[in-house]
C-alpha cells in the first residue's frame, strides 16, 4: 500500500490566479505588467472577463498544487477561445508550491537544486487499457528528470541502532486489505463513516504502544496523507487511494530536474502567455473580494482593484480557513462550514548535506525508518539522495515530519531542530559516526500567510455533501484546487482536474452556448449524516468509480 505520497474583472470572465512560488532555477520566460494603482475609493478598477486567483497550494508529499489549478483553468479558457482573463500571482513567479531552491555545494562549488514542496511524479506504470495521470503526461512532455522510488529499499532502526521490524510492513498490508474492503461496504451500503483509526483497528491493526508498529503505521499512512489515521476518514481515505493508485498505478518517481519540478507548469503557461503578457499580474496580493450574482471585484494590498464577470479562487484551504482574504458579503454559512470542516495538513522536509567522504549510511538503500521510543512520528523517515540515480556523491539526506511534529519544528529555530535530528541519527548509527552537516534547510509551510499548510485531508465523518459545499461556487465566485477535488484531494492531478473543470464551466457561461454548463452549482444548506449512493455523481465531483483495477 505504501506509495510515498486574487483578483477579478467585469467584461467577460475574470479568472484570478494567485499562486506563490519560490524559484531560483531556470524557468520559462513569462513576465507580467503591474495593475494601475487605485488612488482613491472612486478609482476605476482594471476590467477583464475572468479573474483567476491562485494562491500557493502544495499538495501531497509527492505531488503539488498552487499554480496548477489556476494555470489549468486559464488554459481551459483559452482552449474555449476565451482570452479575456487576468491571472493574479502573489509572488514574482508562477508555479505555486511546486517550488525549488539551491542547496549545499557540489565538488565544483555550484549548488544542488532541491524541491521544497512536491517531489514525486506518480502513477507512472499505466495499464495499456487504463487512463494516464495527466501530470505524468506533462512530466514526459517536458522531459523532467526523475528516478524510481523503490519503497522496498528500506532499513529500519530504533534508539539502539539497526533493528529489523520490516515484517510489520506485511502485517499492516494484511490489515489494510480488510480496511479497504470495509470502506467499500460503507460507501455502497450508505453506512456511517468512521475514523481510519477505527477502521484499521477493526481490521486487526492495533499498534498500541509498540513504537515500531507506530513507526510502521506512520510510513504507511501519515507519510501519504500528512495526517494520522485518527484525523482521517476511513471511507474517503480509501476512495482517495483507489482513484489514484488503482486507476493509474502505485509507482512513483522522484523528480531531480535541475530546472525544477515546476518546469511543466511554466511550460504550459508559456503556451498561452507571452513574454511581458499584461494578463499576468505578479507580486500582487489580494486582500478583499466583493462578489454578487452579476460580477466580482477584487481589491489588492497595493490599492489596485480588478472588476470581473467571474472569478476563480484557487487559494489554499489554509488561506481560506485563516481569513487571510475577506469576502463581502461574508460567505454563506453552508460555505463557511464546508471550509472549516475539511482539514489542512503540513508536510515538512528537512534537508542536510554531510561531507561526501563522511557519509555514514548505506547509499544503496533509499529509505531509513526510525522508531522513536517515546514520540510517534519523531523524525521517522530519512531518505538518501546520495545514491544511484539520484545525486551520487552529494552527501544529501533529508527527513520528513508531518502534522503536530511539523508544527513543533516549524515553530523552533534551525539550530534546535538540527541538534534534535543529529541526536536521532547518532542513536541510529552511533554517536561517533555522524559528523556535523555542512548545509541545513527546511521550510515552514504552516507559518506562511499565503499557505498555512501543505495540502488537504478528509476528516472522519465528513460527507460528500459537506465537501461539495467546499467546492461549490457562490454567485460568480468559483473555487478550484486540490482541496476541492472529491476524489483526488491532496494530489497535483486533483488541482489539474478541478482547474480544467471550472475553466470549462465558466467558458460555457461566457459563450452562452445553451449547453447547460452554466447551471448553478450544487450545494447543501441542510446536511445529513450519510451520503445516499445516488449522490455519488458528477454534480458532486464524483467523476470515476473508486472501485478501480487498472493500476493493480
N, C-alpha and C positions, 0 to 999 in steps of 0.2 A: 504494500500500500504506500510505502514511502516514496514521495515524488521530489521533494526538495533535496519548495514551494514558494472688468465686469462692466462690460458696457454695451449699450444698445442704441437703436436709432428708429426713425419713423417713416421710411419711404416704402420699402418693401418688407424685408425681414432683417432684423438686426441680430446677428449671431455674435455673441460675446465670448471670445475665447481668452480666458485669463489664465495662463499657465506660468509656472515658475520653473526655472532651470538653473542649475549651477553647471556651467560648461566652460572648460578651458581647453578642450581638444578641438579638432577641426570640425567645422560644421558647414552645411550648405549655406551659401551666401543669401540670406534673406533678412533684410532690414526694414525699418518702418519709419513713418513720419509721425510727429507728435500731434496730439489734439490741440485745437486752439483753446487757450486758457480762457475760462469764463471769468470775466472781471466782476460781475455782479449777478444778483439773482435773476435779473431780467435778460441776461445774455442768451443768445441763440445757441442751442446745442447742435453739435455735428449730427447730421442725419444719415441714416442708412436703412437698408431693408432688414437685415438680420444682424444682431449683435451677438457674437459668440464670446462667452466669458469663461474660459477655462482657468481654474485655479489649480495650482500644482497638486497632483494626486499620484501617490507612489504605486500602489497595487502590490499585491502578493510578494513574498520573498523572492519569487522567481520571475515576477512579471512586474509591469509598472504602468502608470496611467496618466497623469495630468499631461495635457498636451495632446494625448492620443484622442480622447473624445472630442475635443474642440477641433483639431485638425481634420479628423474624420467627418465631423458634421459639416465643416466648410467644404470639404471635398465632395460630400454628397450633394450640397447645394450647387456647386459648380457642375457636377455631372447632370444636374437637372436644369442647367442653363440659368441658374440664379447666381449672379456675380456681385450683386449689391449687398455686401456684408462688411462688417468690421470684426477683426479678431483682436481681443484685448489681452495683453500679456503682462503679468505682474513684474517679471524681471526682464533682463535685456536679451534673452534668447528664448526661442520656443523649444519645447521638448518635455516640459513638466519634470516630474521627479524621476524620469529616466535620465539620470544625470551622473556625470563622472567628474573626476578631478585628477590632478597629478599627485604622485605619492612616492616617497623614497627616492632611490637613485640606482640606476644601472651601473655597470662597470665603467661606462664612458661618461658617467656623471649626469646623463639625461634621466628624467623621471619616468616612472611607470605610470600607466593610466589605470585607475580602478573605478569601479561603479559604486556610487554611494547609495543608489536605490535599486531598481530592478537589475538583475544579473543573469537571469536564465531565460532562454527561449525554449519553450516547451512543446511537448506533444509532437515529436518530430517523426516518429516511425508510423506513418498513417497506413491503415489497411488500404489496399488497392480499390476496394469497394466503398470506402468511407470518405467523409469530408476531411478537409485540411484546415488546420488552425490558421486564420488569416495572418497572425503575427509570424508564424513560421514561413508563410509565403513571402512576407515582406523581408524577413531576415535573409532568405535566399535571393530575393530581388536585389538587395543592396550588399550582398556578399559579406555579411557580418562574420567575422572570425569567431568561432565557437568550438568548444570541446565537450565531449560527452561526460556527464556526471555519473560516475559509477557508484551507486549507493551501497553496493556490496563491498566496496573497498573501504572498510571501516575497521578501526581498532577501538576497544573500549577500556576505560580507566575508572578507578575510584581514587580516594585520597591516599591510598597506599601504592599507587602506581598502576601498572597494567593489570587488568582483571577481565577475563573473558566472560561477558554476560550476553554475548550475541544470540544465545538460544532464546532469550527473552523477546527478540525481534520476531521469531517464529510464533511464540506464544501470543503476541499481540496480533499478528496477522490472522491467526486462527479465530481469535475473538472478534476481529474486525469483520470477518466473513459473516458471522451471525448478526453483528451490529448492522451490517449493510442490508441483509435480508429483512430485518425488523423495520428498518426505515422504509422499505418498500411497502410493508403492511400498513404503516402509519399513513403514508401518502394515499395508497389505493383504497383503503377502507375508512378514510376520514377519521382517524384516531387522533387523540390528543398528542401533541409533540411533547418532548421532554429534553432535558439536557443531554449532551453527548456523554457526560459522565454517567448518568443513569443508564443510558443505552449500553455503554461499554461494560458497566457492572453487571447488568442483566445478561450480557453476552459471555460473562465469565472472566472479564479482565478486572482484577481488583488489586492494584499496586500497593495500596495501603502505605505503610512507612518503609517499604522496601525501596530504598533510594535508587537502586539500579533499575528497578521496574519503573520508577518515576522518570528516570532519565530516558529510558526506552520510549515511554509514552510521549515525552517531550519531542524526541526525534521523529516519532511517527505522526504526531498531531500538532503540537504547538508551533513547530518549525514551519508548517504549511500555513496555518490559519492565524498566526501571531496571537493566539488566544488559547486558553486551556479548554479541555472538554467541559469543565464546569460552566464556562462562559459561552458555550456554543450549542446550537440546535442539533439534535440528533437527526431529524428529518432532512434539514437543508444542508447540513454538512455532507451528507451522502449525495444529495442532489448535486451540489457544487462539485464534488469529486467525480461523480459519474459522468456528468455532462462534459467535463473536460477530458479526463484521463481515459474514460471508456469510449467516449465518442471519437477522440483523436488517438492518443496513446499515452503511456505513462513514462515516456522518456523525456529527459531534459538536457539541454546543452548549456554550458556556462559560457557567457559572452566575454571575450577578451579583446575586442576590437580597439585598436589604437585611436580610431575616430570617435569611439563612444557608442554605446548601445542606442542612443537617441538618433543615430545616423538615419535610421529608417523613417523617423518622424520628420526630421529635417528634409529628407529626400522627398517624402510625399508632399510636404508643404511647398517645396520648390516646383511641383508640377502645376500649381495654380497661383502661386505668389511669385512676383518678380523682385529683383533687387530694388530696395527702397520702395517697396509696394505700400502705397498710402493706406491700404486696408489693414495693415498690421501695426498695431499700436503697442510698442514695447514700453517697459518701465512705467506702466500705468496701473495705479492701484484703485480699485473700486471700493467705495465706502457705503453707498446707499443705492437702492434700486426701487423706483416707483413704477408700479405696474397696474394695468387695468385690462378690460376686455377690448380696448382699442389700440393699445400700444404700451411701450416701456420706455422709461427714461432712466439712464444710469449716471450717477454722479461720482466723480473721481476725487481723490485726495488733492490733486493739483488745482482743483477748482473748475476743471472742464466737465462737460457732460455730453452724453450721446442720447439721441432720440431714435427709437426704432419701432417698427411694426411688431417685431417679435424678438425675443432674446433667449439664448440658450445658456443656462447656468451650468458650468462644469466644475464648480467649487468642490473641494474635497468635503466629505461628510464632516470631518473635524472642523473645518471652517464654518459650516452651517451650524454645527452644534455649539460653537463658541461665540456666535453672534458677531463675527468679525465684520460682516456686511449687514446693514439694517435694511428692512423692507417696509415700504409704505404702499398700501396699508400693511399691518402685520400679517404674516402668513396665517391662513385659517387654522383652526385648532386641529383639524384632521391632518393637515400638512405638518404642523409642528410636532404632532405625536409621532408621525412616521419618521421624521428626522431624529427625534430624541430616542426612539425605541431601538433603532439599529445601532451597532457599536463600531467604533473605530479602533483598530489595533495599531500597535507600534512595533517595529522590527528594526533593531539596531545592530549594524555590523561594525566591529571594532578591529581595525587593521594594525598589524605590526610588521615591521621589517627587521630581521635579525642579520648579523654579519653572515654572508653566504658561506664562509668557511667554518661557521659555528652552528650550522643547522643541526638541531638535536632530534628531529622527528623523522619518521620513515617517509621519504619523499615519494615512494611508490604507492603510498596509501593516500586517499583523498580526504577522508573524514576521520575525526577522533572524538568519540563521545565520552563525556566526563559525568560521573555520578557524584555529586557533592553529598557529603554525609548528613547535611543539615537542611540546606535550602534547595527546593525543586527549581530547576531552570537557572542555576547559578553558573554562568559561563559554560554551558553544556556541550555545544558543538563547535569544534575547531575545524577549519578547512585549510588545507595546504594549497598554495598557488605555486610552490616550488616543486614542480613535478612534470612528467612527460605530458605534453600537450597544453600545458598551462604557461607558467612563466619560470621555466627551469633556471636555477641559479639565482633566483630573485631573493630568496630568504624571506618571502612574504607568507604570513599566516594570518588568518582572521577568525574571530569568534563571534557568534551571534547570540543576542539575548532578545526577548520579547516581553510585552505586557508589563507587569509590575517591575520586573528586573530592568527593562528598558527605562522606565520612569526613574528608577534608582540611579542608574549610571548617567542618565542624561541630566540629572539634577546635581551631579557632583563634578569636581574638576578632573581634568585629564590625568593628572598625576595619581590621584586616589584610585581611579579606575585601572590605570596601568599597573600599579602595585598589586591590586586585587587579582588581575589576570595573571601576572607573573607568579603570584603565590599558588594559584591553581596549577599552572604549568610546572612549577617546581614540585608540587605534590605528584603530578603525573610522571615526570621524567627525572626527578631527583634534584635536590637543592643546588648542586654544583654544576649542573648540565645546561642550565638555561641562562644565557647572557642577557644583558640589557638590550632592548631593541634600539635600533638607530633611527627609526621613524615610528610614529604612533598617531592614529587619527580615527575619529568616529563622528558620526552625525548625531544631531539631537532633534529628530523629527517631531517629537511630542511637544517641543517648545517653540517650534517655528509658527509664527502667527498666520502664515499662508498655508499651513498644512495641518498642524495639531494631530499628527499621527501619520501612519504609513498607508494602510488600506483597511477596508471594512470587513466585518464579520457578522454572521447571522446569529442573534441571541436565541436562547431557548424560548419556545412558546410564541415566537413572532410568526404570525400567519402570513400567507401570501398576500392577503388583502392589506395588511398593515404595511408590508413592503411596497405594494402598489401605491400607497399614499406617499411614500418617499419618491417614487418615480413620477407621479402624475404632475401635469402642468397646472399652473394657477393663472387663469386668463391666458395672456400671451407670453407668459414667462414659463419656459420649459427647463427641464433638468436632465442632465446626462452625465454619465461617468461610471466607473466600475461599481460604485455602491448602488446605483440604480439598476444594475443588471440582476435580474431574478435568478438566473442560473449560473452566471459566471462572475458573481461579485468577488472582488479581490484579485481578479485577473486582468491582464492587459487586454486580452481579447474581449472581455466584458465591456471595457470602455470603448473599444473599437465598434462593437455591435451597437451599443447604445447611442454613440455619436452618429453613426450612419442612420439609425432608425429615426432619431429626432430630426436630423438634417433633411431626410426624405419627407418626413411628415410636414415640416414647415414649408418645404418646396412645394408640396401639394397645396398647402393653404395659399401660398403666394400666387401660384399659377391658376388657382380656382378651376381646376380641371374636372370638378364634379365627381371625382373618384371616391370620395368619402374619406380621403386621407387626412382631412382637416376636421374630422369629428372630435368632439370634446373627449378628452382622455378620461379613463375610468378612475374614480376614487370612491372611498367608502367613509361616510360620516359615522355609520354605526358598524362596529366590528364584532364579529363572533369569535368564539374560542377555537374553532377549527375551520378548515377550508374544504368545501364540497369539491369533489373531483371535477365537477363541471366547470369550476372556476380556473382550473389549470389550462388556460388558453392564451392566445396571442395578446388579447387585450390586457392581460395581467403580466405580460412579459415572458410567458411560457412558450418558447419557440420550438424546442425539441423535447423529446421524452427523456427522462432521467434513467430509463431502463435501457442503457446503451451496451453494445457489444463490439463495436468496430475496433476499439483500441485494445481489446483483450487478447 
